[in-house]
Amino acid sequence: MSSTPWPSLRPLRAGFYRRVARWVRKRQGEDTLPLKLTSRRLYILPTPVGTTFGIVCFAMLLGSMNYNNSMGFALTFLLVATGLVAMHRCHRNLAGLEVIAVHAAPVYAGESAHFDIEVTNTSGGERIELTGRIGGNRGRVIDVKAGNTSRIRIEVPTKRRGALAVARISLNSRYPLALLNCWTWLHVDTRCTVWPRPADDAPARPVAPSADGGRAGELGDEDFSGLRDYREGDSPRLIAWKHLARSDTLASKQFSGASVSTQWIDYDTAPGTDPERRLSVLASWIIAAEAAGDRYGLTLPDSTLAPARGAAHRDRCLDALARFGSPESDHAG
């Protein structure tokens, strides 16, 4: 005879938490950082261990009353007092902390976004075993010494390019004894830019002239470092004509830096018809051009970035790929 399984309580619990979260957001409103955690913002409830602890204390109280056992009373009251002290200490572990900032550096699709929560302890005592949570993702546990600032890092997996938006973050403490959980919710609009994942099998980058008529192998704006003997094939631009007029010796100018290629990375030249595949190839070309030290520009159907180089220019190009087509944002928390 088959037995009917008990219905799962997860949907009921999830619905309860959603209603509580809506009530808290309406009560607190949108948060502005930096933010000091006052008692009005803190919530505290027993953990499963704390609930069991309370049931055991109540059973011990009933037993002590039934048998009129003074030692049972003493032990019960001692345990209850320990629980009350733990509740006070757990609440104090979060109260007065100051949240300075919440930020996340860009990542490639498929990697984990790292949301860093900066907290400052302005009190005279150490804050122990603090952690954070975004949705079902829990951060690492940290201690914050008096007068110090520390970061709680929460890793959230990403699935696609665009932006990963976080509307609610919780800070938690179960110290000491893990009998109670004290937490607060932060309602800050934080986003992590998710770049297209570079294609592992991207074809070679096509060589295209720059918009100003330049070509691959142009000299960069490096410092002049001296002269060397002329070599057959040197560009006339490199010949030191003044030196030739004075000494009748043909020499070429030498620069401290290597030559710099100026290229355009064009959406229309990326192979394939799938836009996501094209963007992945473009991301690979951008990374390769930056690693080679080239100057490169980016042409997309909806935007154009002028040639430049450097980490900041690379990030701007990858940001443009992430925003291309205005993809929907993923949400966490």
C-alpha contacts under 8 A as a table, 3 or more apart, distances in Angstrom:
res1	aa1	res2	aa2	distance
8	S	11	P	7.02
9	L	12	L	5.33
9	L	13	R	6.15
10	R	13	R	5.05
10	R	14	A	5.94
11	P	14	A	5.06
11	P	15	G	6.05
12	L	15	G	5.16
12	L	16	F	6.17
13	R	16	F	5.04
13	R	17	Y	6.24
14	A	17	Y	5.18
14	A	18	R	6.22
15	G	18	R	5.10
15	G	19	R	6.33
16	F	19	R	5.27
16	F	20	V	6.25
17	Y	20	V	5.01
17	Y	21	A	5.96
18	R	21	A	5.03
18	R	22	R	6.22
19	R	22	R	5.20
19	R	23	W	6.28
20	V	23	W	5.08
20	V	24	V	6.16
21	A	24	V	5.10
21	A	25	R	6.14
22	R	25	R	5.17
22	R	26	K	6.18
23	W	26	K	5.16
23	W	27	R	6.08
24	V	27	R	4.93
24	V	28	Q	5.97
24	V	185	W	7.98
25	R	28	Q	5.23
25	R	29	G	5.29
25	R	30	E	7.37
25	R	187	H	7.22
26	K	29	G	5.41
28	Q	31	D	7.62
28	Q	41	R	7.75
29	G	187	H	7.45
30	E	187	H	5.46
30	E	188	V	6.58
31	D	35	L	7.56
31	D	186	L	6.59
31	D	187	H	5.33
31	D	188	V	5.67
32	T	35	L	6.50
32	T	188	V	7.05
33	L	99	V	6.78
33	L	100	I	5.99
33	L	101	A	6.17
34	P	98	E	6.79
34	P	99	V	5.50
34	P	100	I	4.41
34	P	101	A	6.39
35	L	98	E	5.52
35	L	99	V	5.15
35	L	100	I	6.64
36	K	96	G	6.07
36	K	97	L	5.83
36	K	98	E	4.22
36	K	99	V	6.26
37	L	41	R	6.30
37	L	42	L	7.43
37	L	94	L	7.15
37	L	95	A	5.58
37	L	96	G	5.18
37	L	97	L	5.47
37	L	98	E	6.10
37	L	99	V	7.65
37	L	184	T	7.98
38	T	41	R	5.59
38	T	42	L	6.97
38	T	95	A	5.66
38	T	96	G	5.89
39	S	42	L	5.25
39	S	95	A	5.99
41	R	184	T	6.02
41	R	185	W	7.72
42	L	91	H	7.58
42	L	94	L	7.82
42	L	95	A	7.44
42	L	182	C	6.74
42	L	183	W	5.77
42	L	184	T	4.99
43	Y	182	C	5.59
43	Y	183	W	5.46
43	Y	184	T	6.25
44	I	91	H	7.28
44	I	180	L	6.71
44	I	181	N	5.56
44	I	182	C	4.23
44	I	183	W	6.41
45	L	180	L	5.62
45	L	181	N	5.56
45	L	182	C	6.70
46	P	49	V	7.53
46	P	50	G	4.95
46	P	51	T	5.73
46	P	179	L	5.93
46	P	180	L	4.17
46	P	181	N	6.05
47	T	50	G	4.85
47	T	51	T	6.12
47	T	178	A	7.04
47	T	179	L	5.58
47	T	180	L	5.02
47	T	181	N	5.96
48	P	51	T	5.05
48	P	52	T	6.28
48	P	179	L	7.70
49	V	52	T	5.20
49	V	53	F	6.12
49	V	178	A	7.12
49	V	179	L	5.64
50	G	53	F	4.84
50	G	54	G	6.17
50	G	178	A	7.19
50	G	179	L	3.91
50	G	180	L	5.93
51	T	54	G	5.13
51	T	55	I	6.31
51	T	179	L	7.64
52	T	55	I	5.11
52	T	56	V	6.17
53	F	56	V	5.20
53	F	57	C	6.24
53	F	179	L	7.58
54	G	57	C	5.09
54	G	58	F	6.19
55	I	58	F	5.11
55	I	59	A	6.17
56	V	59	A	5.06
56	V	60	M	6.13
57	C	60	M	5.03
57	C	61	L	6.16
57	C	76	T	5.91
57	C	79	L	7.09
57	C	80	V	6.94
58	F	61	L	5.00
58	F	62	L	6.32
59	A	62	L	5.14
59	A	63	G	6.19
60	M	63	G	5.01
60	M	64	S	6.03
60	M	72	G	6.90
60	M	73	F	7.88
60	M	76	T	6.18
61	L	64	S	5.11
61	L	65	M	6.17
61	L	72	G	7.42
61	L	73	F	6.58
61	L	76	T	6.18
62	L	65	M	5.16
62	L	66	N	6.09
63	G	66	N	5.07
63	G	67	Y	6.19
63	G	72	G	7.69
64	S	67	Y	5.39
64	S	68	N	5.37
64	S	69	N	4.91
64	S	70	S	7.09
64	S	72	G	5.10
64	S	73	F	5.66
65	M	68	N	4.93
65	M	69	N	6.91
65	M	73	F	7.81
66	N	69	N	7.97
69	N	72	G	5.22
69	N	73	F	6.40
70	S	73	F	5.00
70	S	74	A	6.21
71	M	74	A	5.01
71	M	75	L	6.21
72	G	75	L	5.21
72	G	76	T	6.04
73	F	76	T	5.11
73	F	77	F	6.06
74	A	77	F	5.30
74	A	78	L	6.08
75	L	78	L	5.03
75	L	79	L	6.21
76	T	79	L	5.22
76	T	80	V	6.19
77	F	80	V	5.02
77	F	81	A	6.00
78	L	81	A	5.13
78	L	82	T	6.19
79	L	82	T	4.99
79	L	83	G	6.27
80	V	83	G	5.02
80	V	84	L	6.29
81	A	84	L	5.06
81	A	85	V	6.19
82	T	85	V	5.17
82	T	86	A	6.11
83	G	86	A	5.00
83	G	87	M	6.17
83	G	179	L	7.45
84	L	87	M	5.04
84	L	88	H	6.32
85	V	88	H	5.15
85	V	89	R	6.13
86	A	89	R	5.07
86	A	90	C	5.93
86	A	175	Y	7.77
86	A	176	P	6.00
86	A	177	L	7.05
86	A	179	L	7.42
86	A	180	L	7.78
87	M	90	C	5.16
87	M	91	H	6.27
87	M	179	L	7.85
87	M	180	L	6.49
88	H	91	H	5.29
88	H	92	R	6.22
89	R	92	R	5.01
89	R	93	N	6.12
89	R	175	Y	7.49
89	R	176	P	7.10
90	C	93	N	5.18
90	C	94	L	7.31
90	C	173	S	6.59
90	C	174	R	6.27
90	C	175	Y	5.44
90	C	176	P	6.31
90	C	180	L	7.14
90	C	181	N	7.44
90	C	182	C	6.34
91	H	94	L	5.91
91	H	95	A	6.33
91	H	182	C	6.00
92	R	95	A	4.99
92	R	96	G	7.85
93	N	127	R	5.49
93	N	128	I	6.96
93	N	173	S	6.99
93	N	175	Y	7.42
94	L	97	L	5.85
94	L	127	R	7.42
94	L	172	N	7.84
94	L	173	S	6.99
94	L	182	C	7.55
94	L	183	W	7.67
96	G	121	N	7.59
96	G	122	T	7.56
96	G	123	S	7.33
97	L	119	V	6.71
97	L	120	T	6.08
97	L	121	N	5.37
97	L	122	T	6.96
97	L	123	S	7.97
98	E	119	V	5.53
98	E	120	T	5.14
98	E	121	N	6.61
98	E	122	T	7.62
99	V	117	I	7.23
99	V	118	E	5.91
99	V	119	V	4.49
99	V	120	T	6.45
100	I	117	I	7.62
100	I	118	E	5.34
100	I	119	V	5.70
100	I	120	T	6.97
101	A	117	I	6.00
101	A	118	E	5.32
101	A	119	V	7.64
102	V	115	F	6.81
102	V	116	D	5.64
102	V	117	I	4.63
102	V	118	E	6.41
102	V	190	T	7.04
103	H	115	F	5.71
103	H	116	D	5.56
103	H	117	I	6.95
103	H	190	T	6.74
103	H	191	R	7.71
103	H	192	C	7.76
104	A	113	A	6.81
104	A	114	H	5.57
104	A	115	F	4.63
104	A	116	D	6.21
104	A	190	T	7.98
104	A	191	R	7.16
104	A	192	C	5.41
105	A	113	A	7.41
105	A	114	H	6.91
105	A	115	F	7.79
105	A	192	C	6.44
105	A	193	T	7.36
106	P	113	A	7.36
106	P	192	C	5.78
106	P	193	T	4.76
106	P	194	V	5.74
106	P	195	W	6.98
107	V	111	E	6.39
107	V	112	S	7.28
107	V	113	A	6.17
107	V	192	C	7.71
107	V	193	T	6.68
107	V	194	V	5.18
107	V	195	W	5.99
108	Y	111	E	5.73
108	Y	161	R	7.36
108	Y	194	V	5.41
108	Y	195	W	4.58
108	Y	196	P	5.71
108	Y	197	R	5.05
108	Y	198	P	7.81
109	A	158	T	5.80
109	A	159	K	5.70
109	A	160	R	5.04
109	A	161	R	5.37
109	A	194	V	5.66
109	A	195	W	5.88
109	A	196	P	5.54
109	A	197	R	5.06
110	G	157	P	6.87
110	G	158	T	5.15
110	G	159	K	5.11
110	G	160	R	6.80
110	G	197	R	7.24
111	E	157	P	6.13
111	E	158	T	5.86
111	E	159	K	7.87
112	S	155	E	5.67
112	S	156	V	5.21
112	S	157	P	4.13
112	S	158	T	5.72
113	A	155	E	5.53
113	A	156	V	5.11
113	A	157	P	6.05
113	A	158	T	6.64
113	A	192	C	6.90
114	H	153	R	6.25
114	H	154	I	5.74
114	H	155	E	4.74
114	H	156	V	6.59
115	F	153	R	5.60
115	F	154	I	5.19
115	F	155	E	6.38
115	F	156	V	7.65
116	D	151	R	5.89
116	D	152	I	5.62
116	D	153	R	4.54
116	D	154	I	6.53
117	I	151	R	5.30
117	I	152	I	5.03
117	I	153	R	6.39
118	E	149	T	6.74
118	E	150	S	5.73
118	E	151	R	4.52
118	E	152	I	6.56
119	V	149	T	5.56
119	V	150	S	5.60
119	V	151	R	6.28
119	V	152	I	7.77
120	T	144	V	7.61
120	T	147	G	7.02
120	T	148	N	5.84
120	T	149	T	4.24
120	T	150	S	6.57
121	N	126	E	7.67
121	N	127	R	7.37
121	N	144	V	6.45
121	N	145	K	6.81
121	N	146	A	5.53
121	N	147	G	5.26
121	N	148	N	5.70
121	N	149	T	6.40
122	T	146	A	6.29
122	T	147	G	4.95
122	T	148	N	7.39
123	S	126	E	7.82
123	S	146	A	5.81
123	S	147	G	6.61
124	G	146	A	5.18
124	G	147	G	7.16
125	G	145	K	6.98
125	G	146	A	5.24
126	E	143	D	7.22
126	E	144	V	5.83
126	E	145	K	4.42
126	E	146	A	5.08
127	R	130	L	7.20
127	R	143	D	5.66
127	R	144	V	5.07
127	R	145	K	6.29
127	R	146	A	7.57
128	I	142	I	6.91
128	I	143	D	4.51
128	I	144	V	6.51
128	I	175	Y	6.72
129	E	141	V	5.43
129	E	142	I	5.30
129	E	143	D	5.37
129	E	173	S	6.34
129	E	174	R	7.34
129	E	175	Y	6.25
130	L	141	V	5.40
130	L	142	I	5.30
130	L	143	D	6.25
130	L	152	I	8.00
130	L	171	L	7.24
130	L	172	N	5.96
130	L	173	S	5.12
130	L	174	R	7.91
131	T	138	R	7.32
131	T	139	G	5.68
131	T	140	R	5.94
131	T	141	V	4.72
131	T	142	I	6.48
131	T	152	I	6.44
131	T	171	L	5.88
131	T	172	N	5.32
131	T	173	S	6.54
132	G	138	R	5.87
132	G	139	G	5.08
132	G	140	R	7.48
132	G	141	V	7.95
132	G	152	I	6.67
132	G	153	R	7.77
132	G	154	I	6.84
132	G	169	I	7.13
132	G	170	S	5.48
132	G	171	L	4.33
132	G	172	N	5.69
133	R	136	G	6.87
133	R	137	N	5.52
133	R	138	R	4.40
133	R	139	G	5.89
133	R	154	I	6.81
133	R	169	I	6.02
133	R	170	S	5.21
133	R	171	L	6.53
133	R	172	N	7.70
134	I	137	N	5.20
134	I	138	R	6.57
134	I	154	I	7.21
134	I	156	V	7.60
134	I	166	V	7.70
134	I	168	R	6.98
134	I	169	I	5.23
134	I	170	S	6.65
134	I	332	A	6.50
134	I	333	G	4.74
135	G	138	R	7.99
135	G	169	I	7.85
135	G	332	A	5.93
135	G	333	G	3.85
136	G	333	G	7.56
137	N	154	I	6.81
137	N	155	E	6.72
137	N	156	V	6.29
138	R	154	I	6.12
138	R	155	E	7.59
139	G	152	I	6.45
139	G	153	R	5.42
139	G	154	I	4.07
139	G	155	E	6.70
140	R	152	I	6.43
140	R	153	R	6.19
140	R	154	I	6.85
141	V	152	I	7.33
142	I	150	S	7.91
142	I	151	R	7.97
142	I	152	I	6.83
144	V	148	N	6.30
144	V	149	T	6.81
144	V	150	S	6.16
145	K	148	N	5.48
145	K	149	T	7.96
156	V	332	A	7.80
158	T	164	L	7.36
158	T	194	V	7.57
160	R	194	V	7.12
160	R	196	P	7.35
161	R	193	T	7.77
161	R	194	V	4.74
161	R	195	W	5.22
161	R	196	P	5.10
161	R	197	R	7.73
161	R	322	A	5.57
161	R	327	P	7.73
162	G	193	T	6.13
162	G	194	V	5.10
162	G	195	W	6.67
162	G	196	P	8.00
162	G	322	A	4.82
162	G	323	R	5.83
162	G	326	S	7.68
162	G	327	P	5.72
162	G	328	E	6.91
162	G	329	S	6.05
162	G	330	D	7.84
163	A	191	R	6.23
163	A	192	C	5.56
163	A	193	T	4.64
163	A	194	V	5.39
163	A	322	A	7.69
163	A	328	E	7.67
163	A	329	S	4.91
163	A	330	D	6.30
164	L	191	R	5.43
164	L	192	C	5.07
164	L	193	T	6.52
164	L	194	V	6.94
164	L	329	S	5.72
164	L	330	D	4.79
164	L	331	H	5.70
164	L	332	A	7.15
165	A	189	D	7.19
165	A	190	T	5.91
165	A	191	R	4.43
165	A	192	C	6.57
165	A	329	S	6.43
165	A	330	D	6.02
165	A	331	H	4.79
165	A	332	A	6.31
166	V	169	I	7.41
166	V	188	V	7.53
166	V	189	D	6.19
166	V	190	T	5.30
166	V	191	R	6.15
166	V	331	H	5.87
166	V	332	A	5.17
166	V	333	G	5.91
167	A	187	H	5.66
167	A	188	V	5.69
167	A	189	D	5.20
167	A	190	T	6.66
167	A	331	H	7.82
167	A	332	A	7.39
167	A	333	G	6.43
168	R	185	W	6.45
168	R	186	L	5.58
168	R	187	H	4.76
168	R	188	V	6.45
168	R	189	D	7.92
168	R	333	G	5.47
169	I	185	W	5.62
169	I	186	L	5.06
169	I	187	H	6.66
169	I	188	V	7.76
169	I	333	G	6.66
170	S	183	W	6.50
170	S	184	T	5.50
170	S	185	W	4.42
170	S	186	L	6.04
171	L	183	W	5.40
171	L	184	T	5.44
171	L	185	W	6.61
171	L	186	L	7.88
172	N	181	N	6.82
172	N	182	C	5.74
172	N	183	W	4.35
172	N	184	T	6.83
173	S	181	N	5.87
173	S	182	C	5.31
173	S	183	W	6.37
174	R	177	L	7.11
174	R	178	A	4.65
174	R	179	L	6.95
174	R	180	L	5.71
174	R	181	N	4.76
174	R	182	C	6.41
175	Y	178	A	5.72
175	Y	180	L	7.92
176	P	179	L	7.46
177	L	180	L	7.96
178	A	181	N	7.05
193	T	319	D	7.22
193	T	322	A	7.17
194	V	322	A	6.27
195	W	318	L	5.99
195	W	319	D	6.54
195	W	321	L	6.83
195	W	322	A	4.92
196	P	276	E	7.68
196	P	279	L	6.41
196	P	280	S	5.46
196	P	283	A	6.63
196	P	318	L	7.62
196	P	321	L	6.89
196	P	322	A	6.16
197	R	280	S	5.56
197	R	283	A	7.16
198	P	280	S	4.65
198	P	281	V	6.19
198	P	282	L	7.64
198	P	283	A	5.09
198	P	284	S	4.72
199	A	202	A	5.29
199	A	277	R	7.64
199	A	280	S	4.99
199	A	281	V	5.25
199	A	283	A	7.44
199	A	284	S	5.93
200	D	284	S	7.76
202	A	281	V	5.34
202	A	284	S	6.66
202	A	285	W	7.85
203	P	281	V	7.76
204	A	285	W	7.99
205	R	285	W	6.04
206	P	269	T	7.75
207	V	216	A	7.59
207	V	263	Q	6.76
207	V	264	W	7.96
208	A	215	R	7.63
208	A	263	Q	5.84
208	A	264	W	6.11
209	P	213	G	6.33
209	P	214	G	5.88
209	P	215	R	4.97
209	P	216	A	7.01
209	P	262	T	7.40
209	P	263	Q	6.10
209	P	264	W	7.07
210	S	213	G	5.52
210	S	214	G	5.05
210	S	215	R	6.14
210	S	262	T	5.92
210	S	263	Q	5.41
210	S	264	W	6.07
211	A	214	G	7.10
211	A	264	W	7.87
214	G	218	E	7.01
214	G	262	T	7.02
215	R	218	E	6.22
215	R	261	S	7.03
215	R	262	T	6.41
215	R	263	Q	7.58
216	A	260	V	7.51
216	A	261	S	4.43
216	A	262	T	5.70
216	A	263	Q	6.94
217	G	259	S	5.83
217	G	260	V	5.69
217	G	261	S	4.69
217	G	262	T	7.48
218	E	259	S	6.10
218	E	260	V	5.56
218	E	261	S	5.61
218	E	262	T	7.03
219	L	222	E	7.73
219	L	258	A	7.60
219	L	259	S	4.68
219	L	260	V	5.44
219	L	261	S	7.64
220	G	257	G	7.55
220	G	258	A	7.48
220	G	259	S	5.73
220	G	260	V	5.05
222	E	255	F	6.13
222	E	256	S	6.20
222	E	257	G	5.38
222	E	258	A	7.94
223	D	255	F	5.66
223	D	256	S	5.65
223	D	257	G	7.15
224	F	253	K	7.41
224	F	254	Q	6.21
224	F	255	F	4.48
224	F	256	S	6.25
225	S	253	K	7.94
225	S	254	Q	5.69
225	S	255	F	4.93
225	S	256	S	5.41
226	G	253	K	6.16
226	G	254	Q	5.27
226	G	255	F	6.94
227	L	240	A	7.80
227	L	251	A	6.28
227	L	252	S	5.63
227	L	253	K	4.73
227	L	254	Q	5.37
228	R	251	A	5.63
228	R	252	S	5.45
228	R	253	K	6.52
228	R	254	Q	6.56
229	D	250	L	6.82
229	D	251	A	4.70
229	D	252	S	6.11
230	Y	234	D	7.05
230	Y	239	I	7.51
230	Y	250	L	5.72
230	Y	251	A	4.48
230	Y	252	S	5.11
231	R	234	D	5.73
231	R	252	S	7.77
234	D	238	L	6.68
234	D	239	I	7.64
234	D	252	S	7.52
235	S	238	L	5.43
235	S	239	I	7.15
236	P	239	I	5.33
238	L	252	S	5.18
238	L	253	K	5.13
238	L	254	Q	7.71
239	I	250	L	7.29
239	I	251	A	5.91
239	I	252	S	4.35
239	I	253	K	6.06
240	A	243	H	5.37
240	A	244	L	6.34
240	A	250	L	7.36
240	A	251	A	5.77
240	A	252	S	5.45
240	A	253	K	5.93
241	W	244	L	4.94
241	W	245	A	6.26
241	W	250	L	8.00
242	K	245	A	5.14
242	K	246	R	6.41
243	H	246	R	5.23
243	H	247	S	6.09
243	H	248	D	7.51
243	H	249	T	7.15
243	H	250	L	7.61
243	H	251	A	7.34
244	L	247	S	5.41
244	L	248	D	4.70
244	L	249	T	5.10
244	L	250	L	5.46
244	L	251	A	7.08
245	A	248	D	5.76
255	F	258	A	7.36
260	V	293	G	6.65
260	V	294	D	5.23
260	V	295	R	6.60
261	S	293	G	7.82
261	S	294	D	4.78
261	S	295	R	5.84
261	S	296	Y	7.88
262	T	294	D	5.92
262	T	295	R	4.48
262	T	296	Y	5.40
262	T	297	G	7.97
262	T	307	P	7.07
263	Q	294	D	7.40
263	Q	295	R	6.30
263	Q	296	Y	4.63
263	Q	297	G	6.37
263	Q	307	P	7.40
264	W	296	Y	5.42
264	W	297	G	4.71
264	W	298	L	5.85
264	W	299	T	7.17
264	W	307	P	7.32
265	I	269	T	7.86
265	I	282	L	7.10
265	I	285	W	7.30
265	I	286	I	7.47
265	I	296	Y	6.81
265	I	297	G	5.93
265	I	298	L	4.84
265	I	299	T	6.21
266	D	269	T	5.48
266	D	270	A	6.97
266	D	282	L	7.84
266	D	298	L	5.97
266	D	299	T	4.75
266	D	300	L	6.51
267	Y	270	A	5.49
267	Y	278	R	7.03
267	Y	279	L	7.62
267	Y	282	L	7.08
267	Y	298	L	7.94
267	Y	299	T	6.09
267	Y	300	L	5.32
267	Y	301	P	7.25
268	D	300	L	7.89
270	A	278	R	5.41
270	A	281	V	6.56
270	A	282	L	6.82
271	P	278	R	6.37
271	P	281	V	7.93
272	G	275	P	7.98
272	G	277	R	6.97
272	G	278	R	6.48
273	T	277	R	7.71
273	T	278	R	7.34
274	D	277	R	5.29
274	D	278	R	6.33
275	P	278	R	5.04
275	P	279	L	6.18
276	E	279	L	5.11
276	E	280	S	6.23
277	R	280	S	5.12
277	R	281	V	6.36
278	R	281	V	5.14
278	R	282	L	6.22
279	L	282	L	4.95
279	L	283	A	6.13
279	L	321	L	6.39
280	S	283	A	5.08
280	S	284	S	6.42
281	V	284	S	5.10
281	V	285	W	6.31
282	L	285	W	5.01
282	L	286	I	6.14
283	A	286	I	5.13
283	A	287	I	6.28
283	A	318	L	6.56
283	A	321	L	7.62
284	S	287	I	5.23
284	S	288	A	6.13
285	W	288	A	5.03
285	W	289	A	6.01
286	I	289	A	5.16
286	I	290	E	6.20
286	I	296	Y	7.89
286	I	314	R	6.74
286	I	317	C	7.55
286	I	318	L	7.81
287	I	290	E	5.21
287	I	291	A	6.14
287	I	314	R	7.31
288	A	291	A	5.07
288	A	292	A	6.18
289	A	292	A	5.11
289	A	293	G	6.34
289	A	294	D	5.42
289	A	295	R	7.46
289	A	296	Y	6.95
290	E	293	G	5.10
290	E	294	D	5.99
290	E	295	R	7.68
290	E	309	R	6.59
290	E	310	G	6.78
290	E	311	A	7.67
290	E	314	R	6.89
291	A	294	D	7.78
293	G	309	R	7.14
293	G	310	G	7.96
294	D	309	R	6.57
295	R	307	P	5.63
295	R	308	A	4.81
295	R	309	R	4.90
296	Y	306	A	7.60
296	Y	307	P	4.45
296	Y	308	A	5.58
296	Y	309	R	6.50
297	G	304	T	7.58
297	G	305	L	5.49
297	G	306	A	4.90
297	G	307	P	3.76
297	G	308	A	6.53
298	L	304	T	5.70
298	L	305	L	5.08
298	L	306	A	6.87
298	L	307	P	7.32
298	L	317	C	6.70
299	T	303	S	6.38
299	T	304	T	4.59
299	T	305	L	6.54
300	L	303	S	5.13
300	L	304	T	5.93
302	D	324	F	7.53
303	S	320	A	7.96
305	L	317	C	7.24
308	A	313	H	6.37
309	R	312	A	7.78
309	R	313	H	5.58
309	R	314	R	6.91
310	G	313	H	5.39
310	G	314	R	6.26
311	A	314	R	5.01
311	A	315	D	6.17
312	A	315	D	5.15
312	A	316	R	6.26
313	H	316	R	5.03
313	H	317	C	6.25
314	R	317	C	5.19
314	R	318	L	6.26
315	D	318	L	5.06
315	D	319	D	5.96
316	R	319	D	5.00
316	R	320	A	6.24
317	C	320	A	5.11
317	C	321	L	6.47
318	L	321	L	5.00
318	L	322	A	6.24
319	D	322	A	4.97
319	D	323	R	6.25
320	A	323	R	5.17
320	A	324	F	6.01
321	L	324	F	5.13
323	R	326	S	5.32
323	R	327	P	6.67
324	F	327	P	7.14
